[in-house]
């Protein structure tokens, strides 16, 4: 997959990298100067100068990319963002990390984890020092291929990852220093059969419910969300429930409302958003009907929803439409009301992230190799903040607290 615009995937096929063909074929790492050169791989960027009106805070920002594509990145990009304006200042690159297409922080803030999205899938731990330096702690195989998502269990003791190409989910223990131990479990989604147009299961996301009681895995290939209970002593998963989505809908990513009783699920193949009720006692997820993304007819490959910290608004990235959909949340989380869509200012918005206080929204635009930033108004409105920030094959953006 190249960072220049290409024909969009045909409807009915997974909206990902032609099942990683380009990624698996590439072996050389291409140095790209869009971010600062990988000099001194540990240094966090210096804060931006203070404004004439007084000092403003800057916080670190990490950027995920593909390293095995021509024109791709050379590792995890580092940057800093102005918490007031959203302006991004580039920093050095954390090298020695292969294809870090998705990033997730440890609850302690002392470590960040990255997938290695390639044939021999792996997960990598990177320590964040008190002085702002970074150190790669090592990698562990996931036991599957093409891992595309990972998250840390709220206990901070387990790393959960989803292997897209092989349709499986894995668990790794996390040591006191943040490093990873050998895998403790691997579960393949062997049933139900793949949905229309799918060649097999494609685990696309794995997250823990807000109450911490269950782990949910979204599988695009089987049109199913699997709920597991994690044994926090042994690091093993036991399935307790399944939620069936419309055949051929292609569920991709979900985000929970902070109240913990509802989740919002983006379906990339039928261009819908689904409100799902969640039962903390049983782990059962109950999907409602698909709702409009506001992007018109055709398939726009919605990618990822995010929810503001107060639970008042939901935003959705639409890759084909190159837009962001804004929903108002009503009924204590049970209802989404479509408000509008706004241009994302880039091409193929793959992933979204809100700043810790939900005042800024970041969009990683894969095909334009940019990150665009929006200010979030009290009414949930989005206002572009400055010019797009150049970042090679930007597929993940992670603002740190």
N, C-alpha and C positions, 0 to 999 in steps of 0.2 A: 504494500500500500504506500503510495507516494504522497508527499505533502502537497502536491498540486491537485486541483480538482479532477475527478475521474467520473465516469458514468456511475450512477447510483446502482446499488444492488437491485436485482429484479424482485418484484413483489413475490412473497412466499418463500424467500430464501433468507437465512440468517444475515442480519445487517452488520457483519463483521468481516473484515479482511479476507474474504474468500476462504474461510476456515484456516486463516493464518498462513496461506500459501506463500505470500511474499515474505512474511517474517521468517519462516522456516528456511527459505532459500538463501536469505542474506546472512553473511557471516562477518563481514568487515564492519567496523564501527567508523562512522563518518563524523569527523569533527566539524561542528557548525558554530559559527561565532555569534549566533543570535543571542545566546547567553554568554556571560563572560567565560573566557577560556578556563579549562580545569586546573588552573594554578592553585596550589595549596588546597587540596580537596577537602580540607576540614573547615575552612573559614566561613563563617556566616557573614553576609554583607553588612557593611557599616550602615548605621542609620542615616536616613536622608537629612539634608540640612534643615534647620529650623526655619519656619516661615517668618516674615517680618512681624506677624501678629503674635508670635510666640511659639514655643516648642510644640511639636505634634509628635505623637507616639508612632513608632514604626514597629511592625511585627513581622516575624519570618514567614515566608511562603515557599512551599516546595512544589516542584513541577515534575510530573511523570511523562514519559515519552517512550518511543521505540528506538533502541540503539542499533538494530540490525537492518534498518531501512536506509537507503541512500537519502541523504538530507535529513536524517533523524538526529536524535540527541546522542550524547556521549555518557549519559548517566542520569542521576537525579539532579535537576536544576534547582538552584537555591536563589532566593530573591528576598526582598523586604517590601512590604506595602505600607503606605501611609494610612493610618486608621481613620483619618478625617477625609482625605480626598480619594483614596484608593489607588494613588499613583504607585507604580511598581518600579523598584530599583533592582537591576540584575546583580547577581553574585556569582561565585564560582560553581563548578559542577562537582557533585559527589561521584567520582568515577569508581569503576570496579563493580557496577551494578548492571546486570543485563536486563534489557527490555522492561524497565520499571513502569508498566502501563497503569498501575493502580497503587495508591499509597494509603496507609492508615496509621494513625498515631496510637501509642500506648496511653492508657488513662493517666499515667504518671507524667507524661510529657517528656520522658527521658529517652524514648526510643520511637523510631518510626519503622514501619515494615513496608516492603514492596514485593509485588509479584514479579516473577520472571516469565513473561508471557511468551513461551516458546515450546517446541516439541517436548523437550525434557523439562517439564514445569518445575519451578522452584519458588521459594519465598526467602527473602533476605531481610536481616535485621540491621538497622543503622542506629548507633547510639548518638544522642545529642548531649554534648558536654555542657557543664554549667557555664563555661566561657563561650558557648555558642559554636564550638567546633563539632564536627561530625566524624564518626568512625564506623566503618563497615565491620560488623561483628561476624559475618558469615552467612551462608545460605544452607537451606535444607530442601531436598526434593519433595514435591507434593504428591508424587505417586501417580500423577496424571499429566495431561498435556494442555497447553494453552490456558494456564490460570489467568483469570481476568478480574477477580475481585478477592479482597480479603478484609477481615475485620478482627478486632481484638475483643475477646469476651470481657464484660465489665469487671470481672475479678482480676483481670490483668495477667492471668496465668495460662491462657490458651489463645493461640492464633488459629483462626478459621479461614479457610481459603476455598475458592470455587474454581474447578478446572472446566473451562468452557468446552474445549474440543473433545475431551473424553467423558464429559458429563458426570463428574464426581466431585465430592467435597472432602476436605482433609482437615485434620486437627494436629497441631504441633504444640508441645509444651513451651512455655516461656520461662526462662531462668531469672533469678534475681537481678542479674546484670542486663536483662533484656534480650539475651541471645536465645536462639531456638534449639530445642532438643529434637531427637528423632520423632518422626510422625507416630502418633498413637492411634489414629484411625483413618480409614479411607472408605467412603461409601459411594457406590456407583448407582445412579438412577436408572435401574434396569426396567422399571415399569412405571407408568403405563407406556404403551408403544409411542414412538415419536409422532408428533403431530403432522399435519399436511405439509409436504415440502421439506420435511426435516429428515436427515439421515441418521439421527440418533439423539440422545440427550445432550443438552448444552447448559450446564450449570453456570448461571451468569452472576449470581450474587449470593452471599451468605451473611446474615446479620443476626444479632441477638435481640429479642423483644425488649421493650423498655423495662419490663419488670424483671428481666434477667432470667426468667424461668424456662425459656425455650429459644431454640436456634431455628431460623427459617432460611431455606434455600430456594431461590427462584430459578426454575429451569425453563429456558426458552424453547428447547427442543421437545419437551414432553407437555408443554402448556400446563405446568403444575407448580404449585408452591408446596414444598415438603416442610413439615414441622418436626423438629427433633428435640429430644431432651438430652442435654449434655451431662455426662457423669463427670463432675468436677474433680473427682479423685483420680479416675482412670483416663480421662480425656477421650471417652468414646461417645458415639452418637446412637440414640435409639429413636426410630421413627415413631411418632405418636399420632400424626394426622397428615392428611393431604387436602389441598384445595385445587379443584379442577377449574381451569380457565377455558374460555371458548376455544374450541379446536382451531389451530392456525393463528391464534392471537399473538403468540410470541411474547409472553411476559418476560421482562428484562430486569427492572429494578423497582424496589418499593422503598418507601420512607414512612416511618411511623409518626403519627400525631403525638405531641408530648403527653397527652392524656393517657396514651397507652392502649386505647380501646379501638382505634382505627388506624389503618395503613392505606397508603395511596400507591397503586401499582401501575407503572407505565408498561403498556403492551406495544412493542415496536412494529409488529407486522399488521395489526388491524387498526393502528393509529388511534388508540383509545387510552383513557385513564380510568382505572377501576378503583372505587372506594371499597375497602374490605373491612368488615368487622372482625375484631380479634378478641378471643376469649382467653384471658390470662390463666384461668384454671385448667383448661384442657389443651391450650395451644392451637385450637382450631381457628382457621382463617376462613371467613365466609365472604367470597367476592360478590359485589353487586353488579349491575349492568355496566357495560362500557360506556364512557362519556366522551364527548367531543374534546379534541385538543385545540379547536379553533383554527386549525390550519387548512380547512377546506377539504375537498375530495382528494383521493389518492393517498398513498402511503408516505408519511413523512418521517418514519423511523424515530419516534420519541425515545429518548435515551434514559433520562434520569430525573426523578422529582426530588425537590428539597422542600423542607417545611421550616418556616421561621420559628425562632425560639419560643415565641408566645403562642404558636399554633394558629395564628390568624390568616396566614397566606401560604399557598403552595405554588412553586414555580416548576416548570417542566421544560427541559431542553428538547427541541425538535430539530433533528439533524438535517432532514431533507428540506424543511421549510426555512432553515437557518433563523429560527426564532425562539423566543421564550414565551410560554403561556403562563398567564397569571390567573390563579383561582382564589376566591375568598372562601374561607373555611367557616361553615355554619353548623348548627345543631350539635355543638360540643365535639365536632370532628366528624360527624356522620354525613355531612353534605359538602360537596364542592360546587361552588357557583363560578362558572366561567366569566372572567372579566374582560380579558383582552390578550392579544399577542403583540410582542414588540420585536423588531429585528435584533439579532444578537450581535451584529457588527463583525461577524466572521463567518467562516465556512465549516459546517459539520460540527456543531457543538456537542462534544462527546460526553462531557461531565460538568456538573455544576457544584459549587460549594459556597456556603454562606460564611461570612466572618463570624467569630464567636458571639458577637452581640447582634447579629443579623442586620447590621447597617449597610453591609456591602455584599454584593453577589458577584462571584467570579465564574466565568465560562471558559473552559478549555476547548478551543476550536481546532480540531485535528487537521483539516485540509488547508486552512490558511496559516497554520503554525503561529497562532496568536492566542493570547488570553485577553478577553474583554472584561471590563469591570463596570458595575452599575451601583449607584447609590439606591438604597431601599427607603422609600418615603414612609411616613406614618400610615398612609393609606395603602401601602404595599406597592405603590407605583415605582417603576424602574427608570432611572435617569442615567444615561451614559456618563462615565467618569473618565475623561481624558481619551487618549489615543490607544488603540490596541497594542498590547505588549508583545514583542516578538519572542516566540519560544518554539524551538523545532518540534514539529509533530506533537503539539500539546494535546495530550489525552487525559491528563489528570492535574488538578490544581488543589493544593492542600494548604489553606491558611492555618497557621498554628497560633495557639493562644499567647 
